[in-house]
Amino acid sequence: MDSGRSTPNVQASGVSTPTTAPADGSTKGARICVYCGASPGSKPEHMEMARSLARVMAANNIGLVYGGGTVGLMGELAKTLVSLSGPESVRGIIPEALVKYERDDTYASTATLTTLSTNPLAPAAGSTGVPVSGNTPSSLRNGAAETTPAAEHTNGASSSAKGKSPPDGITGEDPPGKTLPVPTESIYGLTTVVKDMHTRKALMAKLVMEGGPGSGFLAMSGGYGTLEELLETCTWSQLGIHDKPICVLNVNGFFDGLIGWIDKAVSEGFIREGNKNIMSYAETVEDAVLKLREYKVPDSVFKLQWGTQ
């Protein structure tokens, strides 16, 4: 590397510690947003890959951002990582409408919904905001969030009574009385309930963009929702909205059809040749984490100035 600083190896056990500081001097930990199914799938290797990913993330001090469900691959990944790294290693973001569907009732606790006076994407006091200067939409940029009332709850918000500060974007206002069965924090980590799918995806992206080196997006096996999230994240990269890496964990060829479609779209002129590299592929979790660390933004992406027009 030009900086002369070493890159830590990806480990499956133990803790990977860089021998020298990151080149940019950052002390923030890496965060990976994982898109995956709320179903376990019909083959056991999908759930095992979720557990394996959690072990590698724990060994390398990587935090998880995910869709907030407690069932299927989502739940297995979250609870495995919490069991290894503690509740603060996981941030789940789930729309209110999905709370009763993407949950395991065994691990649900009742929490009260709070009302926000500002957009949930607004950075917390003292936050440096999203480190994509001048190239991020106003909904994701520091200090540029709209002041639209929104309903949001984080299960960790109750910890403010213990002397802790509420999580990002959560107020300490008196609740309007509505209760929701949210995942137990000690098992699934911090879960934030938001008003809709758009807020969910924007907040997940914001948390990743605030992470340290090695932060990015990873897709595992899933259905329509997983594919939609993955491709929207790729589109945002192509348009210059973010510059974070995106990797697909291709378990037993699950994404072979998608990879073939991308090749076809490139060959027929619908995707630029260089933009094919926006998305990388891996067959092991170690390789996936390594590819996120080594990603370089393709020169072919648009250099648009979002939020400045």
N, C-alpha and C positions, 0 to 999 in steps of 0.2 A: 504494500500500500504506500501511497505517496507520503503519508504522514509518518510512516515508520512505526506506527502503533499496531500491535498485534490484534487479531480477531479471536475471540474465545471459541473453542471447539464446542460443537453441540453434543451434549452428553445425555444419556438415557438414565443415569443414576448419579447420585452425588450432586454437587452444585458447581456449575461452570462459572469461574471467576476470571475476568480479563486480567492479564498480567500488567496491562497498562490502561490508562484512562481512555474513554472514547475520544476520537479525533476532534469532535466538536465540543469537548469539555462537559457534555451533558451528564447529569447524575440521575436523570429520570430512567425508570425501568421500562422495558419493552412491554407493549400490549398487543396481543393478537385478537382481532375480532374473528370469531369462528361462525360461519354460516353452516348449519346442518339440520337434519330432520328432527321433528318431534316424535318420530316413530323409531323403533329399534331396528326396523328392517327385517327381512326374512332370513338373513344369513348372519351368523354370529360374528363374522369378521368385522362388521361395521361397528358394533358395540365395543369390540376389543380394540379397534383402532382409536375410538374415542378415549378409552382408558389409557392406551399407550401415549396418545397426544398429551393427556393430562400429566402423565409421569415425566415426559420430556420437558413440558413447560415448567413443571415444579423444579426439576433439576437445573434448569437454566434461568430461574427467577423471572419468568415471563407471566404477566397478568393476562387474564381472560376477559374479553368483552363478548357477550353472546345474547341470544334472543330471550333469555329469561325463563324458558320453560323448564319443567322439572321431570319431563318424561322423554323417552327416546334417547337419541344421541345427545341432545342438548343437556338433559338431566344427568346422564352418565358422565359426560365431560365435566360439568360444573361440580357435581358432588365429589368426584374423584380428585379434582384439583383442590377443592376446599379441604378435603381430608389430608392432603399433603402439604398445602401451603397456607391454609387458614382462610377465613371468610373474606378478608380484604383483598385477596388475590383474584376475586371474581366480581364482575359487574354485569348483571343481567338487566336487559331493557325490554319490557313487554307492554304491548298495548292493553288497555283496560279490558277490551272486548275478548281478549284471548286468555285472560287470567284463569277463567274457570275450565278452559279446555286443555291448555298446555301445562297441566299440573298433576302431581302425585298427591292425592289427598292425605296420604300418610304423613307428609312433611309440610302441610299447609298450616299457617297460623293466621289469625285475624288481625288485620292492621287497618288503620283509619286513613282514608284518602285526604290529602291536604290540597289546598288551592293555592296556586302560584299567582303572584302579581306580575311576574315577568316571564318571558319565554324560557322554557327549560334549557335552551341551548346557551343562555347567557352565562359567561364564565363566572366562577365564584370570586369573591373578593380576594385580590392578590394574585389571581391567575394571570399567567402570561398569554393565555388564549392559544389559538391554533397556530403552530409555527409554519404556516404556508403564507408568507407575507404577500399581501396585495393580489393573491391569485385564488382566493377562496370566496365562494358566494357569501353574501351578507348574513345568511342564516347560520353560517359556520364561523364567521370571523369574530375576533375579539371585540367586544363592545358594540357589535352591530346587530345584535338580536332584536327582533321586534318586541314591543311590550304588549303582547297579546295574552289575555288571561288563559291559563291552562290548568288542567287537573293533573297532578303527579304525586306519586308517593314512593318513597324508598323505605324498605323494611328496616334499614339501618337508621332512619330518621328518629326512631324512638330512642336511639342511643344518646340523643342530645340531653336527655334527662340524667344521663350518667356523666355529664360534663364534656361530652364530645360534640364537635361541630357537625351539623347536618351535612349530608353529601352534596356534591355539586348541584346547584340549581334548586335545592329544596329549601323552602322557607320554614320558619318556626311558627307559622300562624296557627291559630286554633282551627281544627278540622271542621268541615261542614257537617260531619256526622256520618258520612258514608263509609262503610267498612268493606274491605276486600280480603279474600283469603290469599295471602301472598306466601311464597316459599320461606321456610325457616332459614334465617340468616346463618346460623351455625352450621347448616348442612349445604346450602346452595349459594352462600355469599350475599352480597348486596344486590337487591332487586329493586329496580325503579319501574313503576307503573306510569305509562304516559298515555296521552289521549288518542293517538292514532299511529298508523304504520309509518307515515312520513316523519313524525317526530322521533319514532324509534330508530329509524335508519340514520337520520341526521345526527342524533345523539351518539349512536354507536360509532359513527365515523369521526365525530369530534373527539371522543375519548381515545381513539387510535391515533389521531393526528397530534394529540398532546403527549403521546408516549415517546419513549426514548428510542435510540437506534435499535433496529430489528423489529420495530412495530410494523404491523401490516394486517392484511386480510387473508383468511384461509377458508376454503370451502371443503366440506366433507360431504358424504352421501346425504341426499335429501330429495325433496320433491319440488313442486312448482315454486314455493317460497324461497327455498335455498337457491334455486337457479336464478330467480328474479333478483335476489339480493346480490348474487355474484356478478351478474351481467350489468346491473346498474352501477356497481362499484367499478367495473371495467370501463363503462361509459364515462363515469366521472373522471377516471384517469386519462382516458383518451381526450377529454375536453379540457384537461389541465385543472380540474377542480381540486384534485389532490395528487400527491406524488408518492404515495405509499405503495409498497409491493402487494401483489395479489398472487396467491398460489392455490392450486387445486390438488387436494390429496386424493389421488385416483386409486381407490381401494378395489383391487381385483378387476380393473378395467371399467369401473362404474361410469366414469366420465369419457370413455372412448368415443361415444357418439357425439358429445359436445366438441371434443378435440377435432374430430373429423369435419364437423360443421364449420369450425373456425378455419380449417385448412381450405375448405371449399369456398368460403366467403372471401378469403384472401386471393385464391386463384381466379375467382370471377370478378375481382375488383371492387368488392364491397367493404373490405377492411384493408387498410394499408399494410404492406409487407412488414414494416417496422413495428406496427401496432400489434402484430401477432404476439410480440414478446411482452405485452402488458401483463399477460397471464402466464405464469409458469406452472409446471406440473411436477408432482413428486409421488413416489409409491411408498415411501416410508416417512414417518413423522420427523425423524432426524433430518432427512433431506429437505423436507418442507421448511423447517425452521431455518436451515442453512440458506435456502434460496431466498427467503424473506430478508435475511441479513445482507446478502450479496447483491440484491437488486439494484439495477441502474435504470433510471428513467429513459425510455426510448426517445431519440431525437425527433421522431415522427409525430409525437403528440402535439395537440394544439397548444399554443402559448396565449391563451385567452386571459383577459383580466376580468375575472368575475367580481361582481359587486362594485365596479368602478364606472360602469357605463351610465 
